[in-house]
Amino acid sequence: MTQPELEQHAAKALTERGLTLSVAESCTGGLLSKRITDVAGASKFYKGGACTYCNEIKHKILGVRTETLERYTAVSQQTAAEMAQGIARVYETDLGIGITGYAGPDGGEDGTPVGTIYIGLFCQGQTQVHKIVSPHGREQARQDAADEALRMILCAIPDKD
């Protein structure tokens, strides 16, 4: 599927199943929220999002543990998982997405390459994290992260009975 098909299919699946979604974004800077709200009728399933660009806000708003940020850094599978869990808790949604990464132009101080992004998905009590590497520039990395988040939503939603 291509954009905007991904968001259309995710919107349809969430609406049909009566599930709600919230998102916490760092490196995507609100792009996923924009793409979701570009779909007419998004208010049926989308409760909102938070752009949590700095560690202090990841901790204060989403409840990402200070220990997680210090031990694993903001760009880690652990942080993405806690972001997804935190946004679902704060917004009281069935699904929560957490996206964190190095969109560019620089990678991590620890040598993590530019374009490394972690996407966490909390869905009805379970959390999974996917890692992608998109080294083709900042905008492409952001688009790739949003695409992967939408694919994760589609894969996690149970089949309609």
N, C-alpha and C positions, 0 to 999 in steps of 0.2 A: 504494500500500500504506500501511496505517496501522500504528501501533504496537499490539501487539507483532508484527504480521506481518513487519515488516522484519527484526527479529532472528531470527525463526523461519526465514525464507527464507535469510538469510545463513548461519545455522547449518547448514541442510540443504545448501546449495551447498558450503560449506567442507568439511563432513564427507564428502560424496559424492566430492569430488575429492582428499581426503586432504591438504588445505592447512592450514597453521597460521597463527595470527593473534596479534599483540600490539598494545597501544595505549599511546600516551603522551598524557595529557590535561593541559591547563592549565585553561582557563575552564570546562570541563565537570565538573571536580572528581571524576572517577570515574564519572560517569553512564553513559557508554558501556560501561565495564567491568561495571557493575551490570546494565545491560540485556542484555548478552551472557551473563553468568553466570546470569541469570534463566531461560535456556533449559536445560532438562534435557539433559544430555549435552555441555555446552559444553567439558568437559575433553578431548574428542576433538580439538578444534581450537584452543582458546584457551589460550595459554601463560601469559599474564599481562599486567599493565599497570603503568604508573608515573604517578603524579599529580605532574607537574613544574611547580609553580606559580611558582617563582622562577627567574630567569635562571641563578643559580649551579648549580642542580640540572639545568636543561636542558643546561648545559655539562658538568657533572661526570658525570651519569648517561647522557645521550643523546649526548654529543659534539657538541652544537650549538656551532659555532665562535664564539668571543668576537667575532671580526670581524663575523660575521653579526648578532649581537645588537646590537653597537654601531652598525653601518651601517644596518641595516634595522629594528631593534627586535624585541622578542619577539613582537609581533603583526604578522607579515608572511608572505608566501608562502614566502620563503626559510627562515624559522625552522620553519614547518610542515613543509616538505619535509625539513629536517635532522632534525626530531623523528621523522618517520615512518621515515626511513632508520636513525636511531640505535636506535629501539626494536626494529626488525626485526633489526638486527645484535646487540644485547645479548641478545635472547631467542631468536635464531637461528630466526626464523619466515619463512615465505613472504611474508606480508603484514604491514605495519606501518602504523598510523594515527597521525598527529600532529595534535592539535587545539589551537589557540591563538587567543585573541580577547578582545574587550571585551564580556563578557556584561552589564555594567552594575553600578551605575547610571551610571557615567561612561564616556566614550569615551577616546581617546588624547590625550596632551598635544599631539600634532601636529595635532589637529583631526579625527582619524579618528572617525567616528560610533560611538556606542554600538551594540552588536549586530553589529559587524564581526567576523567569525570566518573563519579560514583552516583548512581541513582538508587535510592532506597524506596521500597514500596511496602507500606503496611496495609494489609488487607484482612479484615475480620480476624484479628488476633495473631496473624503470621506476618513475619517481616523477611523480605529478601532484598538483596543488593546486587545490582549489575554494575560492572566496570566497563567503560568504553574508553577507547583512545581515538581521538579525532584530531590529527595533527595538521589539518588543512586550513588553519586560520580561526580566529576568534568567532566570527559569525557562523561558520560551518560547525564548529564545536558546539555552539549554543543550539543550533538547529538539530544536530545529531542527538544531543542530550534530550531535547524535548520530544523528538521522534521516539527514542528508546523508552522514555517514560510512558508515552501513549501506548506503545507496544506492550509494555509490562502491564498496564492497566487492562488491556484487552485479554492478555493471557491469564490474568488473575481472576477475572470475573467468571463466576460459575455459569455453566450452561443454564439457559432458561428451561424450567421444568414444563 
